[in-house]
Amino acid sequence: MTFEECLKRGRIKEFSQGKALVQKELQTAERDLQDGKEGFEREKYKWATIQSYYAMFHSARALLYAKNYREKSHHCLIIALSHLYVDSGKLPVYFVEALQKGKALREDADYYDDWSRTGSEEMLKLAEDFLSKVKEIIRASNN
């Protein structure tokens, strides 16, 4: 599916309040990342995996909001990031691939009770790096 198809199908929508909610999404991402770290320390690897993905999801949503769009699909959120940020060179494709991997690991943990300490640890690192990169992009766009 393309960005235009996501728009046409209503999976990505224009959202005039988006920019006003960017900081809220970043705060949610920070809380989810912290919850993931705490879960990992308590050996709750399934929940650490899930929370790490949601830290990435809210970070990605902040980027979408910064462009005054809103997602109605996790899949189209990934497509929108590629279209709006990777294609313009603002976000390395590595981060979109990390979000895709995170989505798959979260779904495995959530729906199939399939998770690991190693996957959880990897997710925490990806989420931390992703959030850091998103903050950098948001700061640059505000200057």
C-alpha positions as CSV (number, residue, x, y, z in Angstrom):
1,M,0.0,0.0,0.0
2,T,1.2,3.5,-0.7
3,F,0.8,6.7,1.3
4,E,-1.8,7.9,-1.2
5,E,-3.8,4.7,-0.8
6,C,-3.7,5.0,3.0
7,L,-5.1,8.5,2.6
8,K,-7.7,7.4,0.1
9,R,-8.8,4.5,2.4
10,G,-8.9,6.8,5.5
11,R,-6.1,5.0,7.2
12,I,-4.2,8.2,7.3
13,K,-6.2,11.4,7.8
14,E,-5.4,15.1,7.9
15,F,-5.5,16.2,11.5
16,S,-5.4,20.0,12.2
17,Q,-4.6,19.6,15.9
18,G,-1.6,17.4,15.3
19,K,1.1,19.9,16.0
20,A,-0.5,20.8,19.3
21,L,-0.2,17.1,20.4
22,V,3.4,16.4,19.4
23,Q,4.8,17.0,23.0
24,K,2.0,14.9,24.5
25,E,3.0,11.9,22.3
26,L,6.7,12.3,23.1
27,Q,5.8,12.3,26.8
28,T,3.7,9.1,26.3
29,A,6.6,7.5,24.5
30,E,9.0,8.4,27.3
31,R,6.6,6.9,29.9
32,D,6.2,3.7,27.8
33,L,10.0,3.4,27.4
34,Q,10.5,3.9,31.2
35,D,7.8,1.3,31.9
36,G,9.6,-1.1,29.5
37,K,12.9,-0.6,31.2
38,E,11.3,-1.2,34.6
39,G,9.5,-4.3,33.3
40,F,12.8,-5.6,31.9
41,E,14.5,-5.1,35.3
42,R,11.7,-7.1,36.9
43,E,12.2,-9.9,34.3
44,K,8.8,-9.1,32.7
45,Y,10.2,-9.5,29.2
46,K,6.8,-9.9,27.5
47,W,5.6,-6.5,28.8
48,A,8.9,-4.9,28.3
49,T,8.7,-5.9,24.6
50,I,5.1,-4.5,24.3
51,Q,5.9,-1.3,26.1
52,S,9.0,-0.8,24.0
53,Y,7.0,-1.1,20.9
54,Y,4.5,1.4,22.2
55,A,7.3,3.9,23.0
56,M,8.2,3.6,19.3
57,F,4.6,3.8,18.2
58,H,4.0,7.1,20.1
59,S,7.4,8.5,18.9
60,A,6.3,7.7,15.3
61,R,2.9,9.2,16.0
62,A,4.6,12.4,17.2
63,L,6.3,12.7,13.8
64,L,3.0,12.1,12.0
65,Y,1.3,14.7,14.2
66,A,4.1,17.2,13.4
67,K,2.9,17.0,9.8
68,N,-0.8,17.4,10.8
69,Y,-1.7,13.8,10.0
70,R,-3.2,11.1,12.2
71,E,-3.1,7.3,11.6
72,K,-5.9,4.8,11.8
73,S,-3.6,1.8,11.2
74,H,-0.2,0.8,12.5
75,H,0.7,-0.4,9.0
76,C,-0.2,2.9,7.4
77,L,1.7,4.8,10.2
78,I,4.9,3.0,9.0
79,I,4.1,3.8,5.4
80,A,3.5,7.5,6.3
81,L,6.8,7.7,8.1
82,S,8.6,6.3,5.0
83,H,6.8,8.8,2.7
84,L,7.1,11.9,4.9
85,Y,10.5,11.4,6.5
86,V,12.6,8.7,4.9
87,D,11.9,9.8,1.3
88,S,13.0,13.4,2.3
89,G,16.1,12.1,4.0
90,K,15.1,13.2,7.5
91,L,14.8,9.7,8.9
92,P,17.1,6.8,8.0
93,V,15.3,3.8,6.8
94,Y,16.8,1.8,9.6
95,F,14.3,3.4,12.0
96,V,11.3,2.4,9.9
97,E,12.7,-1.1,9.7
98,A,13.1,-1.0,13.5
99,L,9.5,0.0,13.9
100,Q,8.4,-2.8,11.6
101,K,10.5,-5.3,13.7
102,G,9.0,-3.9,16.9
103,K,5.5,-4.3,15.5
104,A,6.2,-7.9,14.7
105,L,7.8,-8.6,18.1
106,R,4.9,-6.9,19.9
107,E,2.3,-8.9,18.0
108,D,4.2,-12.1,18.7
109,A,4.3,-11.3,22.4
110,D,0.8,-10.0,22.6
111,Y,-1.1,-12.5,20.5
112,Y,1.0,-15.6,20.6
113,D,2.8,-15.4,24.0
114,D,6.0,-15.6,22.1
115,W,8.8,-13.4,23.5
116,S,12.3,-13.6,24.8
117,R,14.8,-11.8,27.1
118,T,17.0,-11.1,24.0
119,G,14.1,-9.7,22.0
120,S,13.0,-7.6,24.9
121,E,16.5,-6.2,25.3
122,E,16.8,-5.4,21.6
123,M,13.4,-3.7,21.6
124,L,14.4,-1.5,24.5
125,K,17.5,-0.3,22.6
126,L,15.6,0.2,19.4
127,A,12.9,2.2,21.2
128,E,15.5,4.4,23.0
129,D,17.3,5.1,19.8
130,F,14.1,5.7,17.9
131,L,12.8,8.2,20.5
132,S,16.1,10.0,20.5
133,K,16.0,10.4,16.7
134,V,12.4,11.6,16.7
135,K,13.2,14.2,19.3
136,E,16.1,15.4,17.2
137,I,13.8,15.7,14.1
138,I,11.2,17.5,16.1
139,R,13.7,20.0,17.5
140,A,15.2,20.6,14.1
141,S,11.7,21.3,12.6
142,N,10.9,23.8,15.4
143,N,14.1,25.8,14.7
